[in-house]
Amino acid sequence: MKIGIAFCQTKIWRAFCLCALSIPLSAQTRLKTFTSRDGSFQFKYSPMLVHCKLEEPREGSLGDWVPADSCSSQGGLCDDVGSSDSTTLVCLGYPRDRFKEKPTFSGAAFFLAELPAVTTRRTCLKGSENWVIESVRNVRIDSRPAKLFQVGDAWMSHREIGEIYRVFQGGKCYELGMQQVTTTSGAYDPGTIKAFTRRDLAKVWHNLRYGLDSFKFLK
């Protein structure tokens, strides 16, 4: 399944795609495989990514994703904060220590969630009213009709970009997403940090996309 084409067709992402096209694909031969516990879906992912886990919630808290360095940020990475009724089934974070000298990179992750309360295709593909949507496209995931929502948000020197895919299969609404948070360089003294470049961003999304491009339903 190739859904990266839709990713490249909107202006805001085009520069990142041009960089990504020059990244070697040899890592594909070393991909790991994730299969859901109920055997309903499977995908491959880059061994570079960190398998995130949700801590047991404490009193007054919903629990945090760990390890925090790769799985959490001031913006949501492993959860779709715009869909309060979604349940994350798996989350893979990009190791933040890859950009130790570029602290404007605040985190990125690929996640897969289910929305138990959504029981119809129409409602599933409608998306969430709480998203800040930049564009919507019809795509297909493992030959099933799906929707791609390119979303974004900004707050207090931070910027979040993301792709969220909705697909309905076997009476269930699934959500596949990639999210990344960056901090503006203006939050740091001039000359004290290295810049997080478009090519850096392309490398991050290149590794996150394996899960999307290889995703398939098993039943």
BELDA-V596630 format. One line per field, one symbol per residue. burial: # if it has 16 or more other ideal C-beta (glycine too) atoms within 10 Angstrom, else .. A space follows every 50 residues. Layout:
burial=???
This chain:
burial=..##.##.....#..##.##.............#.....##.####.### .#...........##....####.######.##..#.#########..#. .##############..#..#..##.##..#.....#.#.##...##### #.#....############...###########.#..........#...# ############.##.#..
